[in-house]
Amino acid sequence: MSILDLTALELSAAIKEKKYTVEEAVKAVLQRIDQCDKEYNCYITVDAEGALREAKRVQQLIDDKTFNGPLAGVPVAIKDNICTEGMLTTCASRILYNFVPTFSSEAVIALKNAGAVIIGKTNMDEFAMGSTTETSFFGPTKNPRNPGHVPGGSSGGSASAVASNECFFALGSDTGGSIRQPASYCGVVGLKPTYGRVSRYGLIAYGSSLDQIGPLCKDVSDCAAIMEVICSHDPKDSTSVDRQDNDFTSALVDDVAGMKIGVPRDYFAEGLDDEVRETVLKAVDVLKEKGAIVEEFDLSLVDYAIPTYYTIAAAEASSNLERFDGIKYGYRTEEYTGLHNMYKKTRSEGFGDEVKRRIMLGSFVLSSGYYDAYYLKALKVKALIKKAFDEAFARYDIIIGPVAPTTAPKLGDSLKDPIAMYLSDIYTISVNLAGLPGMSIPCGTDSRGLPIGLQLIADCFNEKNIIRAAYSYESACGNYHKSITCGKDGEN
């Protein structure tokens, strides 16, 4: 087995046992990036020099027992909307093409304090607005399972990097499915924590009431260990919640006997690909055979989730992106006449089409004549969606369904029809609207070999229920993570 095939926990244990050094792990990842990234385009920035320098420091601290945690010495990739001190952070946008933060996000600081080594910043949809990682100013990322297909988005670079062994795990952000959907498309594990579990300090905002940082990794055990590191109360983030139940690895138990699982009929209606439906239901049967109590039910309001989400997210985006105007940092147009002309030209040239589309939509729904008709109504529906989940979780420990209606689309197909791209989020966005935790784990492939993800949803702050069910499924069916040979995977 290659060092790159190890999980994050396996690698850290091997380093402590002196089977490998941190420097060897970092060099293996950098060599892999050299081999693969011209094809997959997972990274915007790779800090080879900084990573090798950090590897020597971390190795010393492991040797003297200062770093003895489960992630010590493990190379990690960070989505490019999460600030890293001294390292380019662009949000995959021209308007931030030269932005180097003077501070790191709280999640990044937590990983560094645990001994993880940051390799670089991963590609994404511009400002996290997209579901395919094709709206990036730095070009699209490709799916390592089949380079002719998208990796999903907006955390497609992170998912693709994990799937192609260009890192051992990665951080992403999830506003409407942006961790879970690319995890599903690329065949890796991705978790969107409960809103408030992980500090948003240092995450460049898209939709402030929806955004949440979370891990993408090779298996469920890695996911639990990463969560223990990045979850904590942060006084710098007013939405951060102080919880004492962050011992997620305690939920790595192969036992779902008596667990009540709800399967929403609404998630298996028209529009869901037959192969996806069949594979997800087989996965549910696995948990049923292990003693879980499975019941179908009507969740309702699914049809209203997409218009509600895009109304709220676009409104928040139009407000959050006002700060990017070419004055203090980032891109500024070269030729302009007067201040207002400079604003207009800078933003017109600096933002891509999808970002401009959402800014305009957000400005429209917040305008005085339409605020009540659209934005206020969306907030009321959001409350109803949360109520529907509350009623469901009064009966069930977790809810299970598909992550996306289909497997990964071909490159270019989604950009032809933005509405079709929005519809690919139909099963994930309600989780963000209700502030719930949700996880995607691989549960099979379609007839073309493209991965299919199983989505597990729990009530607020009940990530342990998800981890327990996911670990039980993984114990029964094995880990779907497979080695990839660059340039020889699938058909284009």
Sequence and secondary structure as in RCSB ss.txt:
>XXXX:A:sequence
MSILDLTALELSAAIKEKKYTVEEAVKAVLQRIDQCDKEYNCYITVDAEGALREAKRVQQLIDDKTFNGPLAGVP
VAIKDNICTEGMLTTCASRILYNFVPTFSSEAVIALKNAGAVIIGKTNMDEFAMGSTTETSFFGPTKNPRNPGHV
PGGSSGGSASAVASNECFFALGSDTGGSIRQPASYCGVVGLKPTYGRVSRYGLIAYGSSLDQIGPLCKDVSDCAA
IMEVICSHDPKDSTSVDRQDNDFTSALVDDVAGMKIGVPRDYFAEGLDDEVRETVLKAVDVLKEKGAIVEEFDLS
LVDYAIPTYYTIAAAEASSNLERFDGIKYGYRTEEYTGLHNMYKKTRSEGFGDEVKRRIMLGSFVLSSGYYDAYY
LKALKVKALIKKAFDEAFARYDIIIGPVAPTTAPKLGDSLKDPIAMYLSDIYTISVNLAGLPGMSIPCGTDSRGL
PIGLQLIADCFNEKNIIRAAYSYESACGNYHKSITCGKDGEN
>XXXX:A:secstr
  GGGS HHHHHHHHHTTSS HHHHHHHHHHHHHHHHHHH  EEEE HHHHHHHHHHHHHHHHTTS  STTTT E
EEEETTB BTTB   TT GGGTT   SS  HHHHHHHHTT EEEEEE  SGGG  SSS S TT    BTTBTTB 
  SSSHHHHHHHHTTSSSEEEEE SSSTTHHHHHHHT EEEE  TTSB  TTB  SSTTT  EEEEESSHHHHHH
HHHHHB   TT TT    S   GGGG  S  TT EEEEEGGGGSTTS HHHHHHHHHHHHHHHHTT EEEEE   
 HHHHHHHHHHHHHHHHHHHGGG SSSSSS   SS SSHHHHHHHHHHHHS HHHHHHHHHHHHHHSTTTIIIII
IHHHHHHHHHHHHHHHHHTT SEEEEESSSSS  BTTTGGG HHHHHHTTTTTHHHHHTT  EEEEEEEE TTS 
EEEEEEEESTT HHHHHHHHHHHHHHH        TT SS  
